[in-house]
Amino acid sequence: MIDIPGRPLDPVALAREANEDVPANPSANPTIGDMIAQRFGRRDLLKGLLGVAAMGATLGPQALTSARAASGESPIEDRFRFPELTAAPDETIHVAEGHEARVLVRWGDPVLPGAPPFDPYHQTPAAQTLQFGYNNDFVGFLPDPGGRADHGLLVVNHEYTNAELMFPGIGPQRARDGFPGMTRERVDIEMAAHGGSIIGVARENGRWRMVEAPEARRITAETPMLLTGPAAGDDLLKTQDDPEGRNVLGMINNCAGGVTPWGTWLTCEENFNLYFMGKTESHPRARAFKRYGIPAGFFAWGRYHDRFDVEKVPNEANRFGWVVEIDPRDPDWVPRKRTALGRFKHEGAGNVVNGDGRFVVYQGDDQRMDYVYRFVTARPYDTANREANRDLLDEGTLSVAVFHADGTGEWRPLTFGEGPLTPANGFASQAQILIEARLAADALGATKMDRPEDVEVNPRTGKVYVMLTSNDARKEDETNAANPRPANVFGHIVEITPDGGDHGAARFTWDILVKCGDPSVAQVGATFSATTTGYGWFANPDNCAVDNQGRLWIATDGNSAKSTGRTDGIWGVETEGAGRATAKRFFSVPIGAEMCGPYFTPDDTTFFVAVQHPGESEDGRLSTFDDPSTRWPDFKPNLPPRPSVVTITRIGGGPVGG
């Protein structure tokens, strides 16, 4: 959820989102707005993009198609052949006609043998470690051997918890109020509800259901993990309980992620700073901690677990904010935090095998005025030997993006001893550079972005799509023709084309696919195509997926009845040809929810999506366990709203979306 002006939230949701929305970047590096302003002129915007976008919102696609034909223009190919969704915001989910959406798994559903039935009035940490966790985000599907599209493992991130929706009798939790109603047991339940789930799933008689699988398990905030790669064992990662700096308990705030071609799950720690409390005035890494917003103190964990108090365990926070690799097929393989990929507020890990065989991971640092990163492995992916890829992500080059005004860009390596990354500038080693990657990227002059979230590669075209959710921190004197608003509250999408199709190349070109918001309001400056209807435009792109036909699907976070007249959901967006920048609404979530985790089966016949925090307070409505704004998906008076994974299939079969 996004902190949008004019959209009041409950105090905790507002504070939590404001924490990631407030820039923590004090550098003088250029912003993406500066680059856009120089590259595109006001004439282009006003005469072309705004005009056709507003016309599209007024006329709709059919009228515009007729108008194009009458003028002699070539017809636009519609690769999203579903009837557009027009449902208004309400308490449940909606999907485009011709499709079926069903809940597959909900918070509290059994994952492991012996799990008790879900009872929200009698929760325990022991029960939650056996049950599906809270706030499902990234979803990945790993087909059973042979590439089956109807049977396999589902891997799911559990990002964070909403205590006021999880537990009866309490309201918003704030440190300044002393976390009213929180106890050691409830904190431990929260910790067990974080992390991730691995479940067996199968499609039988046209419907998906959970099935028993020996690989099924829960990963929590206390699951043993290894720190690997260049930073492992560094002094900044050592604690009283781990003097070697190589063993850590758990993963937290895991947002988006990815699946590797060798069948492992990349799950990414994002707003880890929220979990730490204490004072940092005398902390030896106070400057770096401030750059990461540590401590934020949004959870009461530090009251009962010393490791979440920066005064008691000064280095524990450095052990979070990593990309974690997990092997879903091997429960005995200890999860690895891959330090070579850098430490920041990871949104995702979109990836591709480069033409030379090296594995490339694209990453966004999800905060206003922060950066886009790329990691390229030192050696190629071995297609014939899965074991040879076990530690592939421990060696390689992490780089940060610089966008130039002429539509070109470059990747600047975060490599010790190169450029400003030297002891003279406060960088003592490669380990420190990776642990404090934000500071290194500042020094390299990276381009400040409008909150970069998911970054995904279209394997058919090789183009890379960066979701930029919003940036209301843009000042009046930073306005520009391509983004003519003093605050980018609706976000946009950047398209990157690697030089020569080489994802390991030092340079790239870039363009704006779409600027989001209502194109019928001229001052918003949205740039959807003329064929985008009044239902088709969206705001606040967050996650995305590219299906096996090369179509781009966008999941949003921040739309509400008050801010946009709709809830969050899924939109199909055309990226090629005359219909480029045409968006079409496909799926919507209940009020208060965020749309996450879009992922397709190999044959595109099933679309897995994650409905996160349904019923979270928004638009001035305080929503709690006892009085929620929705009771989706169960709609029973004794059950609160429950984050859930949903399967979308096409009635009668065939690829989702037509």
N, C-alpha and C positions, 0 to 999 in steps of 0.2 A: 504494500500500500504506500501511496505517495502523499506527502504533506502538500496539498494543493491549497493556495490561498482561497478563503471562503468556504473551506470544507472542514468544519470542526470535528475532532475525533475525541475519544476518551483520552484522558491524560497519558496513560501508558502507551497506547498505540501512537499517539502524537509524538511523545518523547522518543520512543524507539525509532520511528521513522525519521524524525528530525535529526537524530544522532548520525544516521548514515547519509542524510541529505545535506547536512551542513558541511561545507568544504573544510578539509583539514590540511589543505595544501597551501602553504604560505609562499611558494616559489613564484617568481615572476615569469614563468614559462608561458608561452602563448596559449590561448584557449582555442578550442575548435571553432568558436564563434568568430574569432579574429581571422581564422583561415577561410571560413565560409564567406565572410564579408568581402575579403579581397578577391576571392575566386569568382563569385557571382555578382552580377550587377542588379541594381534596382529595376532597370528596364526589363531584364529577363523575368524577374519575379512578377512584376505588376502586369506586364503585357501577356505573359504566357501562363505561368504556373498558377497564380491565384485565380486568374480568370477562368481557365478551364476547370479548375477544381470546384469553384463555386457553381459553374454551370452543371457539372456532374451531380452535385448535391441537389440541384433544383430539378433537373430533367430526369435523372435516372438512366440506367444503362440502355434500355430498349429505345427510348426516345433519342438518345445520343447516337446509337447505332444507325437509326434511320437518318438522322441528320448527317452523319458521316457518309452514308451511302449516297444521299442526295447531292452531297458536295463532291462526290467522286473519290473520296478517300477509301483506302483499303479497309475492309472489315477487320475488327480486332478478334483474334482467337481467344476464346474463353476456356482456359485450362481448369477453371474451378466451375464445374457444370452443375452445382447444386443450387436449389432455390435459396435465395438469401434469407437469413434469419432476421425476423423483424420483432421478436418478442421484447416486451418492456421489462424493466428491472422488477424482479419479485423474489420470492423466497426459495426458488428451486432452479434447477438447470434446464436449459433448452438447447436443442440441436436442430440443424437445418432439416427440412422435410426430406424424407427418403432415407434418413439415418436413425439409428437407435443408440441411445446412451444409457448404460447400466453401471451401477456401482459394483465394483469388483471387491474392494477391501476398504475398511473404515478403521479409524482410530479405535483401538481396543479389541479388534478382531484377533482371534488366536493365530499365532504364527508358528509356535513350537508345541510339541506334544506336552500335555499337562497344563496348558494355559487355561485359566478359569474363564468362564463367560464374562463378558464386559459388564461391570457394575460400577457406574460412575460415582455412586455414593459410598463405595467401600473399596477404593483403589489402594493398591500397595505397590511398593517398588518391585517386589518379587513378581507380582502379576504382570506389571508393565514390561518387564524384561522378556516376557514370553508373548507379549501382544504387540500388534502393529502400533507403531509410534505416532507422534502427533505431527501436524503440519507437514504433510508430504509435499515435497518439492520435485526435484529431478526424478524422472522415471526412465529406466533403461530396460530393454527386453533382450535377453540372450537366448536365441533359439537352441533347442536341443541339437545334438550333433546331426549334421545333414542339412542344417539351415531351415528346419521346420518353422512354419509361420503359425502353427496352431498349438505349440507346446514348448515350454521352456521355463526360464527363470526370470522373474521381475525383480529389479533392484530399485530401491526407493530411498531417497534422502528424507530425513526428518529434521527440518531446519530449526524451529524454535517452538516454544510453548506459550499459550495464552492462559495464564493461571486463572483469570477471571471467568474464562469459559470452560476450563477443565474441572474446577473445584466448586462445590456448592458453598453458598454463604459468604463469599468474598467479592470484593470489587477490584478495581485497578490497583496494581502493585507499584508503589513508588518508594525509592530509598528514603526520600525525605519524610515519608510517613511511617517509616520503620517496617515496610513490607507487612501490612496488617493481614493476619490470617495465615501467613506462611509458617510452616513448621519444618523440622528436619525431615519428617516423612514426606511431606509434599515436595520439598526440594529434591529428595532422592527419586521421587516419582518423575519429576521434571527431567532429571538427568537420564533416567531410563527411557523416557519418551523421545529423547534426542537421538541423533546418530543415523541409523538406517535399518532397512529390513530387506531380507532376501526371501522370496517366496516362490513356490512352484505354481505355475498357472497353465491352464489348458483350455482350448476351445472345443466344446463338445455339443453337438446338435445346434451349432450356431451361436452358442453363448459361452462366454469365458467364466471360469470359476477357479478358485484356489484348489490346488491338489497337493497331496503329500510329496515332499521332496527331501532327500537326505541332506541336501545343501541348505535347507531353510535355517535361518538364524536371525538374530537381532544383534546389531552393533549399537553401543550406547556411549554415553560420555565417560564410561569407565572401562571400556574394552581395551586391553593391552595392545599397543601399537609400537612400531619401530620408526625412529627417525633415520632416514638414509640419505645418501648423497653428500655433496660437498660441505654442508653445514653440520652434518651429524657429528656429535662429539665436541662441538665448539663450546667454549666457556659460557657463551650466552645462552646455551641450551641446558646447562647443568643445574640440578637442584639438589636439595638435601636428600630426597628420596631416589634421585637418579644422578649420582656423581659422575657417570660416564656420558650423560647427555645424549642417550640413544634410545631411551624407553619412555614412553608417555602413555597416559591413560586417556583414551577416548578421543572423539571428534565432536565438535559443536558447531551449530549454526551452518550446517551443510546445505547449501543452496542448490545451484545447478551442478552439472557434471558432464560425464561422457562415458562411452564404452569404447575400449580399444579393439583393434582388429584381432588381437590375440585373446580376447574374451575376458578382460578384466574391467573393473568398474572404477572410474575416476570420480571421486566425490569431493566437493570443494568447500572448504571452510570459509565462511564469509564474515559476518559481523561478530567475530569472536570477542571483540573488546567489550561487548555488552555484559559479559559474565564476570568481569573482574571489578573488585572494589579496593579501596584503600587510597593512600595519598602518595604522590610521586615527587614531592618537592626535593627530597634527598635521594631519589632513585638514580643509580649510576647511568641509566639510559633514559633519563627524563625527556630529552629532546625527541628521541625516537618514539617514546611512548605517546607523547603529545601528537606526533604526526599520525599515529594510528588510533588516536582517541581513547587511549587506555589510561585509567580505568573509566568505564562508563557507568557501571553499577546498576544495571537494569534487572539483575537477578539477585536473589538472596543467597546464592550458593556459597559465597565467601564467608557467610556467617557460620556455616557448618563444615566447610571444607577449606582448610587453610590454603590450599594451592590456588584458590581463586581470590586470594588477598595479596596484592602486590607488595605489601609491606612485609608479609610473612614469608612469601616465596617469590622473590623478585624476578626470577627468570621464567616462571610458568607461562606467562602470557606469550613469550617468544616461541613456545612449543605448539601454538595454534595459529591458524591462518595459512594452512598449507593445502596442497592437493594430495588427497589420500588415495592410494591404489589398493584395491581389494580384489581378491580372486574369488568370485562367487562359487566356483566349482570345487574349491579346495578349502573347507572350513578350518583346516590345520595351518594354513598359510597366514602368518601374522600380517595384518594390514600395515602398509608402509606409508609414512608421510614423506613425499618426495621433495626434498629441499631444493633440488636443482631448478624446480619450476618457480621458485620465489615465494615470498610471504607477503600477502596483502589480503584485501577483502575479496577473495575469489568468488565470482559468480558462476563460471562454468569452465569447461575444458573441451571446447569444440576442436576436433582433430581431423587430420588427413595424412595418408601416406604420400609423401612427396614423390616426384618422378624418379629421383635417385634412390628411393627406398627409405630415406630417413623419415622418422615420425615427427609430425609437427602438431603442437598444441597451441591454440589461441585462447587468450584469457582476458577478461575484463576485471578491473578493480572497481567494485561497485560503490563509488562515492562521487558526489559532484566534484568536478575539477581534478579527477584522477585519470588513470591511464589505461591504455590497451597494450597488452604484452603478447609476445610470441616465444615459444620454446621449440628449438630444433635439436633432435638427438644427435649425438656424436657419431653413432653408427646406425646402419640401416636395420629396419624391421626384418626379421627372419621368418619368411612365410612357411618354411618347412619344419621349423623347430620351435615350438611354443616355449620351451624352457629357456631358449637363448634370449627371449625377450623379458625374462623375469626382472632384470635390473636395467632395462633399456632407458628408463626415465631418470637414472641417476647420473648420466653424463650427457652434456649438451650445452647449448648456448641460449640464455634467456636475453631477450631484447625488448625494448620499449618503442612505441610508435611515435614518430614525429610527422605531422601532416603539414605540407607546404601549401602556400596559397595558389600555386599553379596547377594543383590537382595531382601532384606527385607526393610521395612520402618516403620515409626511410626507417629502417629498424636499427636502433643504436644498442649495441650489446652491453649488458651489465657485467663487464669483465674486469676483474681486479687488475690494476696497473695500467689500464687503457684510459686515455682522456683524463677526465677529472677524478676518476675512481682510484685515487692513490692515498697513501698515508698522510700526505701533506694536506689533503682535504678531509681527513677524518675517517677514511676507509682503510681498515687495518688488514683485511683479508677478503677472499671470495666468500667465505662463510658469512661474514658481517654484511656484505653486500646483499646476499640472498635473504638474510634474516631481516634486514632493514631496506628492502627493495624500494620502498617508496622514496627514501632519501637518495638512493642511488639514481633513481629515475628522475628525481628533481634536478640533480646535478647534471644529468645528460640533456636537459632541456626538452623533455618529453612534452607533448601537447596535452593541455588540460582538456578533458572531455566532459560532456554533459551526462555524467553518471553512466559509465559503460557497464552493461550487464552481460547478457549472453552474447557469445561470438561463435558463429557456426559457419562451416564451409559447405558450399554447394558442390558435391563431388562431380556433377555433370559439367559445370561451367568453370570450376576452380575459383569462383568468386567467394569472398568472405563477407559476411553480414554482421555488423556490429549494432546491437540494440542500445540506444542511448535514451534512457528512460525520461529524464528531465533535468533541468537546472534552473531553479528559480533564483539562484544567486547571481545570475548575469545582471550587471548594473546598467543603468540607463545609458551611460556613455559607451557601453559595449554593444549596443544594438547595431544591426546591420541589415542590408537589403535582403539577404537570404534568410534572415531570422529576425524579422522586424518587430521584436517584442522585448521589453526590458527584462523579462524573465521567461525562460523556455519551460513552461509548466507542462507541456504536452509531449516533449521528446521528439526524436527523429531517428532515422536508420542510415548508417553509413555503409557504403559498399566498397570493398577493397579488392583490387585486381592485382595479384602478384606479378612482378616483372617477368615476362616471358613464360608465365604459368608456373614459375618456380617458387614454391612456398618457402624455400630456404634463401631466396634472393634478398639482397640488402635493400632493395627499393621496391616501390609499388606505386600504383595510381589509385585515386579514390574519387568517389562521387557521392552525392546524396540521393538515396533511393526515394525517400519520402520524408517530409516534415509533417508531424502529426498534429491533430486537432481538427476543429470544425472548419472545413474549407469555405463554408457559406458566410463566415465571419471574416471579413477582409483583414482586420487587424491581427488575427491569429497567425496568418502567414502560412497556412497549411498548403502542401503541394501534392495532394493526391491527384490522380489522373481525372480527366473529364468523365470517365465512365464509372467513377466511384459514386455510389448513391448516398443519401442521407443516413442510411444504416451502415454503410461500408466503412466510413472513416472511423478512426480510433485514436486513442491517446495512450501514452506511456507504454511503449513496447518494452518487454522484459525478457522473456524467453522466446526461443524460436526453434523450429524444426524444418529440415529440408527432406521431403519425402523422396522415394526412389524414382520418381518422375522428374525430380529437380524443382518441384514447387515449394515456395517458401510459405510457412505458416507461422503466424505471430501470436504469442500469448501476452496478455497485457496485465499490468498491475497499477491501478490508480484511477480507473474509471468508476464513477458512481453516479447515482441519480442526480445529485446536485452539480457535480463537476462536468459531466458529459451527457447526462440523460440516459445512461446505460450502465450495465455492470461490466466487469472484466469478462474476457472470453478469448476465443480463437478467431483470427481473421486469416483468410488466404490473401496473399499479396503477389501480384504478377511482377516479375523482375525483368522480363525480356519483351522485345517487340513493341508494337504500337500500343499495346495495353499496359506497358510498364507503369508501375505505381498505382495500378487499380487494386483496390482492396474490397474484400467481400466478407461479410460477417457470417460465421459458421456455428459458433457455440457460445453460450453465455452461462455464467456461474450465478449462484444465489447472492443476495445482497450481503455485503461485508466480506465476500470471499475474493481471493486472488487466483488467477489462472496460472498454473505451473506445469512443468514436466511433460511437454508434448513429445511423443515418441511413437514411431510407426513400426509395425512388423515388417519383415523383409518384402512382403508382397503388397504392402499398403492397404490391406483389407481390414486392419485394426489400428486405431489411433488411441494410444493410452494418454490420458491427461490427468492432472492432479488438481483437485479443488482444495485450496489451502485456506485456513482460518475462516470458514463460513460463519457468518454472524458476528465478525469482528466489528466493533463500534465504528460508525462513520456517519457523516452528515448530521451530527448533533445527537444521534441516538446512542445512549449508553447501553451496551449489550453485555449481559452476564449469563452465567450458568443458569441462574434462577429465572431470568427474564431475557432470553435471547431474542434477537431480531428475526431469527429463523431457527427451526429445529431440523433443517436438512441434515442428513438424508432420511432419517427415520420418521420424523414428524410424529413422535410420541411425546406425551406431556411429561414423562419421567426421564427423557433422554435429552442431553444438550446437543448442539450442532457438533458434527464430527467430520474433520478433514478426511477426504476419501479419494481413492484412485478410481477413475471411471474409464470404461471401455466404450469406444465409439465404433460402430460397424455400419455398413450400408445394408439396408433392408433388401433382401434378395441376393446379396453377395456382390463382390466386385470391389475395386479400390474406393477408399473413402474419398468423398469430394467429387466423384464422377470421373 
